[in-house]
Amino acid sequence: MKCALEGIYRNGVVELLEDVPVHRTMKVIVVFKEDINEGYGNKDWLRLSESAFEFWDNEEDAYYDDL
């Protein structure tokens, strides 16, 4: 099972912001965001995924920009 959950790291403990649908011991990967003051939305993930759509930014596709 793979899923992504948000949480807060404080004093050596990660506090998840939602319930975990897991009832057994599992390995986890923790990724730290730089600025917690940006809120808990998906802005960072959206910004990181923008480059995946760069192939649509070309002259051949520009025709559809005005539709």
Distance bins in CASP14 RR format, pairs under 12 A and 6 or more apart:
PFRMAT RR
TARGET T0000
AUTHOR 0000-0000-0000
RMODE 2
METHOD distances of the structure
MODEL  1
1 20 0 0 0 0 0 1 0 0 0 0 0
1 21 1 0 0 1 0 0 0 0 0 0 0
1 22 1 0 0 1 0 0 0 0 0 0 0
1 23 0 0 0 0 0 1 0 0 0 0 0
1 24 0 0 0 0 1 0 0 0 0 0 0
1 26 1 0 0 1 0 0 0 0 0 0 0
1 27 0 0 0 0 0 1 0 0 0 0 0
1 28 0 0 0 0 0 1 0 0 0 0 0
2 21 0 0 0 0 0 1 0 0 0 0 0
2 22 0 0 0 0 0 1 0 0 0 0 0
2 26 0 0 0 0 0 1 0 0 0 0 0
2 27 0 0 0 0 0 1 0 0 0 0 0
2 28 0 0 0 0 0 1 0 0 0 0 0
2 29 0 0 0 0 1 0 0 0 0 0 0
3 16 0 0 0 0 0 1 0 0 0 0 0
3 18 0 0 0 0 0 1 0 0 0 0 0
3 19 0 0 0 0 0 1 0 0 0 0 0
3 20 0 0 0 0 1 0 0 0 0 0 0
3 21 1 0 0 1 0 0 0 0 0 0 0
3 22 0 0 0 0 1 0 0 0 0 0 0
3 26 0 0 0 0 0 1 0 0 0 0 0
3 28 0 0 0 0 0 1 0 0 0 0 0
3 29 0 0 0 0 0 1 0 0 0 0 0
4 16 0 0 0 0 0 1 0 0 0 0 0
4 17 0 0 0 0 0 1 0 0 0 0 0
4 18 0 0 0 0 0 1 0 0 0 0 0
4 20 0 0 0 0 0 1 0 0 0 0 0
4 28 0 0 0 0 0 1 0 0 0 0 0
4 29 0 0 0 0 1 0 0 0 0 0 0
4 30 0 0 0 0 0 1 0 0 0 0 0
4 31 0 0 0 0 1 0 0 0 0 0 0
4 41 0 0 0 0 0 1 0 0 0 0 0
4 42 0 0 0 0 1 0 0 0 0 0 0
4 44 0 0 0 0 0 1 0 0 0 0 0
4 45 0 0 0 0 1 0 0 0 0 0 0
5 14 0 0 0 0 1 0 0 0 0 0 0
5 15 0 0 0 0 0 1 0 0 0 0 0
5 16 1 0 1 0 0 0 0 0 0 0 0
5 17 1 0 0 1 0 0 0 0 0 0 0
5 18 1 0 1 0 0 0 0 0 0 0 0
5 19 0 0 0 0 1 0 0 0 0 0 0
5 20 1 0 0 1 0 0 0 0 0 0 0
5 21 0 0 0 0 1 0 0 0 0 0 0
5 22 0 0 0 0 0 1 0 0 0 0 0
5 28 0 0 0 0 1 0 0 0 0 0 0
5 29 0 0 0 0 0 1 0 0 0 0 0
5 30 0 0 0 0 0 1 0 0 0 0 0
5 31 0 0 0 0 0 1 0 0 0 0 0
5 40 0 0 0 0 0 1 0 0 0 0 0
6 14 0 0 0 0 0 1 0 0 0 0 0
6 15 0 0 0 0 0 1 0 0 0 0 0
6 16 1 0 0 1 0 0 0 0 0 0 0
6 17 1 0 1 0 0 0 0 0 0 0 0
6 18 1 0 0 1 0 0 0 0 0 0 0
6 20 0 0 0 0 0 1 0 0 0 0 0
6 30 0 0 0 0 0 1 0 0 0 0 0
6 31 0 0 0 0 0 1 0 0 0 0 0
6 32 0 0 0 0 0 1 0 0 0 0 0
6 33 0 0 0 0 1 0 0 0 0 0 0
6 36 0 0 0 0 0 1 0 0 0 0 0
6 38 0 0 0 0 0 1 0 0 0 0 0
6 39 0 0 0 0 1 0 0 0 0 0 0
6 40 1 0 1 0 0 0 0 0 0 0 0
6 41 1 0 0 1 0 0 0 0 0 0 0
6 42 0 0 0 0 1 0 0 0 0 0 0
6 43 0 0 0 0 0 1 0 0 0 0 0
6 44 0 0 0 0 0 1 0 0 0 0 0
6 45 0 0 0 0 0 1 0 0 0 0 0
7 13 0 0 0 0 0 1 0 0 0 0 0
7 14 1 0 0 1 0 0 0 0 0 0 0
7 15 1 0 1 0 0 0 0 0 0 0 0
7 16 1 0 1 0 0 0 0 0 0 0 0
7 17 1 0 1 0 0 0 0 0 0 0 0
7 18 0 0 0 0 1 0 0 0 0 0 0
7 20 0 0 0 0 0 1 0 0 0 0 0
7 28 0 0 0 0 0 1 0 0 0 0 0
7 30 0 0 0 0 1 0 0 0 0 0 0
7 31 0 0 0 0 0 1 0 0 0 0 0
7 32 0 0 0 0 0 1 0 0 0 0 0
7 33 0 0 0 0 1 0 0 0 0 0 0
7 36 0 0 0 0 1 0 0 0 0 0 0
7 39 0 0 0 0 0 1 0 0 0 0 0
7 40 1 0 0 1 0 0 0 0 0 0 0
7 41 0 0 0 0 0 1 0 0 0 0 0
8 14 1 0 0 1 0 0 0 0 0 0 0
8 15 1 0 1 0 0 0 0 0 0 0 0
8 16 0 0 0 0 1 0 0 0 0 0 0
8 17 1 0 0 1 0 0 0 0 0 0 0
8 18 0 0 0 0 0 1 0 0 0 0 0
8 30 0 0 0 0 0 1 0 0 0 0 0
8 32 0 0 0 0 0 1 0 0 0 0 0
8 33 0 0 0 0 0 1 0 0 0 0 0
8 36 1 0 0 1 0 0 0 0 0 0 0
8 39 0 0 0 0 0 1 0 0 0 0 0
8 40 0 0 0 0 1 0 0 0 0 0 0
9 15 1 0 0 1 0 0 0 0 0 0 0
9 16 0 0 0 0 0 1 0 0 0 0 0
9 17 0 0 0 0 0 1 0 0 0 0 0
9 30 1 0 0 1 0 0 0 0 0 0 0
9 31 0 0 0 0 0 1 0 0 0 0 0
9 32 1 0 0 1 0 0 0 0 0 0 0
9 33 0 0 0 0 1 0 0 0 0 0 0
9 36 0 0 0 0 1 0 0 0 0 0 0
10 36 0 0 0 0 1 0 0 0 0 0 0
12 30 0 0 0 0 0 1 0 0 0 0 0
12 32 0 0 0 0 0 1 0 0 0 0 0
13 30 0 0 0 0 0 1 0 0 0 0 0
14 20 0 0 0 0 0 1 0 0 0 0 0
14 28 0 0 0 0 1 0 0 0 0 0 0
14 29 0 0 0 0 0 1 0 0 0 0 0
14 30 1 0 0 1 0 0 0 0 0 0 0
14 31 0 0 0 0 0 1 0 0 0 0 0
14 32 0 0 0 0 1 0 0 0 0 0 0
15 30 0 0 0 0 0 1 0 0 0 0 0
15 40 0 0 0 0 0 1 0 0 0 0 0
16 22 0 0 0 0 0 1 0 0 0 0 0
16 28 0 0 0 0 0 1 0 0 0 0 0
16 30 0 0 0 0 0 1 0 0 0 0 0
16 40 0 0 0 0 0 1 0 0 0 0 0
17 36 0 0 0 0 0 1 0 0 0 0 0
17 39 0 0 0 0 0 1 0 0 0 0 0
17 40 1 0 0 1 0 0 0 0 0 0 0
17 41 0 0 0 0 0 1 0 0 0 0 0
18 40 0 0 0 0 0 1 0 0 0 0 0
20 26 0 0 0 0 1 0 0 0 0 0 0
20 28 0 0 0 0 1 0 0 0 0 0 0
22 28 0 0 0 0 1 0 0 0 0 0 0
31 44 0 0 0 0 1 0 0 0 0 0 0
31 45 0 0 0 0 0 1 0 0 0 0 0
31 48 0 0 0 0 0 1 0 0 0 0 0
32 44 0 0 0 0 0 1 0 0 0 0 0
33 39 0 0 0 0 1 0 0 0 0 0 0
33 40 0 0 0 0 1 0 0 0 0 0 0
33 41 0 0 0 0 0 1 0 0 0 0 0
33 42 0 0 0 0 0 1 0 0 0 0 0
33 43 0 0 0 0 0 1 0 0 0 0 0
33 44 1 0 0 1 0 0 0 0 0 0 0
33 45 0 0 0 0 1 0 0 0 0 0 0
33 47 0 0 0 0 0 1 0 0 0 0 0
33 48 0 0 0 0 0 1 0 0 0 0 0
34 44 0 0 0 0 1 0 0 0 0 0 0
35 43 0 0 0 0 0 1 0 0 0 0 0
35 44 0 0 0 0 1 0 0 0 0 0 0
36 44 0 0 0 0 0 1 0 0 0 0 0
37 43 0 0 0 0 0 1 0 0 0 0 0
38 44 1 0 0 1 0 0 0 0 0 0 0
38 45 0 0 0 0 0 1 0 0 0 0 0
38 46 0 0 0 0 0 1 0 0 0 0 0
38 47 0 0 0 0 0 1 0 0 0 0 0
41 47 0 0 0 0 0 1 0 0 0 0 0
42 48 0 0 0 0 0 1 0 0 0 0 0
42 49 0 0 0 0 1 0 0 0 0 0 0
43 49 0 0 0 0 0 1 0 0 0 0 0
43 50 0 0 0 0 0 1 0 0 0 0 0
44 50 0 0 0 0 0 1 0 0 0 0 0
45 52 0 0 0 0 0 1 0 0 0 0 0
46 52 0 0 0 0 0 1 0 0 0 0 0
46 53 0 0 0 0 0 1 0 0 0 0 0
50 56 0 0 0 0 0 1 0 0 0 0 0
50 57 0 0 0 0 0 1 0 0 0 0 0
51 57 0 0 0 0 0 1 0 0 0 0 0
53 61 0 0 0 0 0 1 0 0 0 0 0
54 61 0 0 0 0 0 1 0 0 0 0 0
55 61 0 0 0 0 1 0 0 0 0 0 0
56 62 0 0 0 0 1 0 0 0 0 0 0
56 63 0 0 0 0 0 1 0 0 0 0 0
56 64 0 0 0 0 1 0 0 0 0 0 0
56 65 0 0 0 0 1 0 0 0 0 0 0
57 64 0 0 0 0 0 1 0 0 0 0 0
57 65 0 0 0 0 1 0 0 0 0 0 0
58 64 0 0 0 0 0 1 0 0 0 0 0
58 65 0 0 0 0 0 1 0 0 0 0 0
59 65 0 0 0 0 0 1 0 0 0 0 0
61 67 0 0 0 0 0 1 0 0 0 0 0
END
